[in-house]
Every structure is written in structure tokens, then in C-alpha cells.
Amino acid sequence: MQGVHSLGGECPALSASLHLGVIKIGAPRQYDLAQAADAHRDLEARRTTGALVLGAISNTTDVP
């Protein structure tokens, strides 16, 4: 998988936008395994953007 920096030659406008902060990539939202149903409901209701991480996590403050 290519990193953001290696795309500069192929997509200079995208690379510049990322570098200048015009486009921002947020951290994935994390759900503990016990919150799998909540994660599914959020996906169905389109309350999420980007990636979701479902797994055993020690800090569940990302999800109310």
C-alpha cells in the first residue's frame, strides 16, 4: 500500500491539498467488540465517515 507522500508524482493536486491541510484525514473511529451493534447502527444511519475499527480496545472514550 502506498503512503500519502509517495502519491505526489501521480496526484500532485491531491498531494498538495493534503500537505496544505485543505483535505484532512481523520483517525478511524474505534468501537469495542461489545459495541459491535452500535457500530453497525452508526454505519446504517450514515453517522460515520471514513474507517471504523472494531476490536478489543482499552480506551472507549471515542464512542459514547
MDTraj code that builds the backbone (N, CA, C; nanometers):
import mdtraj as md
import numpy as np

residues = "MET GLN GLY VAL HIS SER LEU GLY GLY GLU CYS PRO ALA LEU SER ALA SER LEU HIS LEU GLY VAL ILE LYS ILE GLY ALA PRO ARG GLN TYR ASP LEU ALA GLN ALA ALA ASP ALA HIS ARG ASP LEU GLU ALA ARG ARG THR THR GLY ALA LEU VAL LEU GLY ALA ILE SER ASN THR THR ASP VAL PRO".split()
xyz = np.array([
    [0.0847, -0.1180, 0.0000],
    [0.0000, 0.0000, 0.0000],
    [0.0890, 0.1240, 0.0000],
    [0.0552, 0.2183, -0.0840],
    [0.1351, 0.3399, -0.0939],
    [0.0990, 0.4374, 0.0171],
    [0.1983, 0.5094, 0.0648],
    [0.1742, 0.6136, 0.1631],
    [0.1351, 0.7426, 0.0933],
    [0.0855, 0.8376, 0.1681],
    [0.0424, 0.9664, 0.1130],
    [0.1567, 1.0354, 0.0416],
    [0.2757, 1.0308, 0.0995],
    [0.3899, 1.1024, 0.0408],
    [0.4333, 1.0435, -0.0921],
    [0.4120, 0.9140, -0.1140],
    [0.4557, 0.8521, -0.2387],
    [0.3604, 0.8800, -0.3541],
    [0.2459, 0.9417, -0.3287],
    [0.1497, 0.9732, -0.4344],
    [0.1762, 1.1077, -0.5005],
    [0.2715, 1.1836, -0.4516],
    [0.2977, 1.3178, -0.5019],
    [0.3177, 1.3244, -0.6512],
    [0.3905, 1.2311, -0.7101],
    [0.4146, 1.2326, -0.8537],
    [0.2929, 1.1940, -0.9350],
    [0.2097, 1.1084, -0.8813],
    [0.0913, 1.0607, -0.9535],
    [-0.0276, 1.1552, -0.9389],
    [-0.0401, 1.2179, -0.8266],
    [-0.1553, 1.3041, -0.7967],
    [-0.1071, 1.4326, -0.7298],
    [-0.0423, 1.5204, -0.8034],
    [0.0149, 1.6388, -0.7383],
    [-0.0887, 1.7290, -0.6708],
    [-0.2074, 1.7423, -0.7291],
    [-0.3093, 1.8279, -0.6675],
    [-0.3572, 1.7682, -0.5354],
    [-0.3766, 1.6370, -0.5321],
    [-0.4185, 1.5707, -0.4092],
    [-0.3092, 1.5811, -0.3036],
    [-0.1861, 1.5555, -0.3436],
    [-0.0738, 1.5640, -0.2513],
    [-0.0607, 1.7039, -0.1920],
    [-0.0737, 1.8055, -0.2751],
    [-0.0639, 1.9433, -0.2272],
    [-0.1785, 1.9758, -0.1319],
    [-0.2988, 1.9315, -0.1634],
    [-0.4147, 1.9581, -0.0774],
    [-0.3976, 1.8936, 0.0591],
    [-0.3452, 1.7709, 0.0617],
    [-0.3195, 1.7045, 0.1889],
    [-0.2118, 1.7780, 0.2676],
    [-0.1064, 1.8170, 0.1998],
    [0.0047, 1.8864, 0.2653],
    [-0.0379, 2.0211, 0.3235],
    [-0.1237, 2.0934, 0.2527],
    [-0.1689, 2.2251, 0.2983],
    [-0.2828, 2.2180, 0.3995],
    [-0.3366, 2.0996, 0.4208],
    [-0.4462, 2.0842, 0.5164],
    [-0.5828, 2.1145, 0.4593],
    [-0.5918, 2.1295, 0.3266],
    [-0.7216, 2.1532, 0.2627],
    [-0.8078, 2.0279, 0.2768],
    [-0.7451, 1.9129, 0.2601],
    [-0.8106, 1.7836, 0.2810],
    [-0.7503, 1.7240, 0.4071],
    [-0.8359, 1.6819, 0.4990],
    [-0.7884, 1.6250, 0.6243],
    [-0.8369, 1.4809, 0.6358],
    [-0.7467, 1.3956, 0.6791],
    [-0.7806, 1.2556, 0.7012],
    [-0.7827, 1.2332, 0.8514],
    [-0.8996, 1.2033, 0.9032],
    [-0.9123, 1.1830, 1.0465],
    [-0.8776, 1.0417, 1.0879],
    [-0.8560, 1.0260, 1.2158],
    [-0.8296, 0.8937, 1.2713],
    [-0.9576, 0.8112, 1.2652],
    [-0.9455, 0.6812, 1.2469],
    [-1.0665, 0.5983, 1.2413],
    [-1.1393, 0.5973, 1.3754],
    [-1.2698, 0.5893, 1.3687],
    [-1.3493, 0.5801, 1.4907],
    [-1.3406, 0.4378, 1.5426],
    [-1.3195, 0.4234, 1.6722],
    [-1.2982, 0.2922, 1.7315],
    [-1.4173, 0.2488, 1.8147],
    [-1.4523, 0.1217, 1.8016],
    [-1.5586, 0.0603, 1.8803],
    [-1.5030, -0.0639, 1.9463],
    [-1.5347, -0.0841, 2.0722],
    [-1.5007, -0.2066, 2.1403],
    [-1.5895, -0.3183, 2.0855],
    [-1.5452, -0.4423, 2.0987],
    [-1.6249, -0.5546, 2.0488],
    [-1.7650, -0.5557, 2.1092],
    [-1.7762, -0.5148, 2.2329],
    [-1.9067, -0.5111, 2.2989],
    [-1.9997, -0.4078, 2.2350],
    [-1.9438, -0.3172, 2.1561],
    [-2.0228, -0.2124, 2.0909],
    [-2.0451, -0.2408, 1.9422],
    [-2.0321, -0.3656, 1.9015],
    [-2.0473, -0.4010, 1.7599],
    [-2.1844, -0.3606, 1.7061],
    [-2.2893, -0.3800, 1.7839],
    [-2.4235, -0.3417, 1.7394],
    [-2.4332, -0.1903, 1.7203],
    [-2.3712, -0.1132, 1.8097],
    [-2.3694, 0.0326, 1.7954],
    [-2.2966, 0.0740, 1.6681],
    [-2.1842, 0.0087, 1.6411],
    [-2.1075, 0.0393, 1.5204],
    [-2.1914, 0.0117, 1.3965],
    [-2.2623, -0.1000, 1.3965],
    [-2.3463, -0.1349, 1.2826],
    [-2.4588, -0.0343, 1.2645],
    [-2.5211, 0.0064, 1.3731],
    [-2.6290, 0.1062, 1.3652],
    [-2.5760, 0.2391, 1.3113],
    [-2.4569, 0.2806, 1.3571],
    [-2.3981, 0.4052, 1.3085],
    [-2.3685, 0.3982, 1.1594],
    [-2.3200, 0.2835, 1.1132],
    [-2.2960, 0.2662, 0.9691],
    [-2.4261, 0.2751, 0.8904],
    [-2.5270, 0.2026, 0.9360],
    [-2.6562, 0.2035, 0.8653],
    [-2.7185, 0.3426, 0.8624],
    [-2.7035, 0.4182, 0.9705],
    [-2.7634, 0.5514, 0.9804],
    [-2.6748, 0.6581, 0.9168],
    [-2.5603, 0.6190, 0.8628],
    [-2.4660, 0.7107, 0.7986],
    [-2.4174, 0.8195, 0.8939],
    [-2.3969, 0.7805, 1.0201],
    [-2.3431, 0.8742, 1.1194],
    [-2.1913, 0.8720, 1.1216],
    [-2.1302, 0.7986, 1.0322],
    [-1.9853, 0.7859, 1.0310],
    [-1.9297, 0.8279, 0.8958],
    [-1.8054, 0.8694, 0.8960],
    [-1.7316, 0.8925, 0.7724],
    [-1.5953, 0.8289, 0.7899],
    [-1.5409, 0.7784, 0.6851],
    [-1.4099, 0.7154, 0.6936],
    [-1.4164, 0.5771, 0.7541],
    [-1.3048, 0.5357, 0.8091],
    [-1.2897, 0.3997, 0.8596],
    [-1.3455, 0.3844, 1.0006],
    [-1.3899, 0.2627, 1.0287],
    [-1.4273, 0.2228, 1.1635],
    [-1.3381, 0.1072, 1.2038],
    [-1.3012, 0.1033, 1.3304],
    [-1.2202, -0.0061, 1.3821],
    [-1.3010, -0.0764, 1.4893],
    [-1.3186, -0.2061, 1.4711],
    [-1.3922, -0.2871, 1.5661],
    [-1.2949, -0.3864, 1.6262],
    [-1.2785, -0.3815, 1.7583],
    [-1.1848, -0.4731, 1.8210],
    [-1.1772, -0.4517, 1.9699],
    [-1.0872, -0.5220, 2.0305],
    [-1.0661, -0.5095, 2.1746],
    [-0.9774, -0.3888, 2.1981],
    [-1.0367, -0.2819, 2.2488],
    [-0.9613, -0.1596, 2.2744],
    [-0.9733, -0.1250, 2.4218],
    [-0.8709, -0.0653, 2.4751],
    [-0.8713, -0.0328, 2.6178],
    [-0.9371, 0.1008, 2.6455],
    [-0.9371, 0.1921, 2.5466],
    [-0.9937, 0.3253, 2.5667],
    [-1.1150, 0.3388, 2.4768],
    [-1.2342, 0.3432, 2.5360],
    [-1.3577, 0.3520, 2.4580],
    [-1.4185, 0.4912, 2.4648],
    [-1.3377, 0.5930, 2.4915],
    [-1.3913, 0.7285, 2.5037],
    [-1.4330, 0.7857, 2.3688],
    [-1.3930, 0.7231, 2.2569],
    [-1.4302, 0.7728, 2.1244],
    [-1.5790, 0.7563, 2.0975],
    [-1.6409, 0.6582, 2.1632],
    [-1.7809, 0.6275, 2.1387],
    [-1.8566, 0.6469, 2.2690],
    [-1.9633, 0.7258, 2.2643],
    [-2.0382, 0.7482, 2.3894],
    [-2.1024, 0.6224, 2.4427],
])
top = md.Topology()
chain = top.add_chain()
for i, resn in enumerate(residues, 1):
    res = top.add_residue(resn, chain, resSeq=i)
    for name in ("N", "CA", "C"):
        top.add_atom(name, md.element.get_by_symbol(name[0]), res)
traj = md.Trajectory(xyz[None], top)
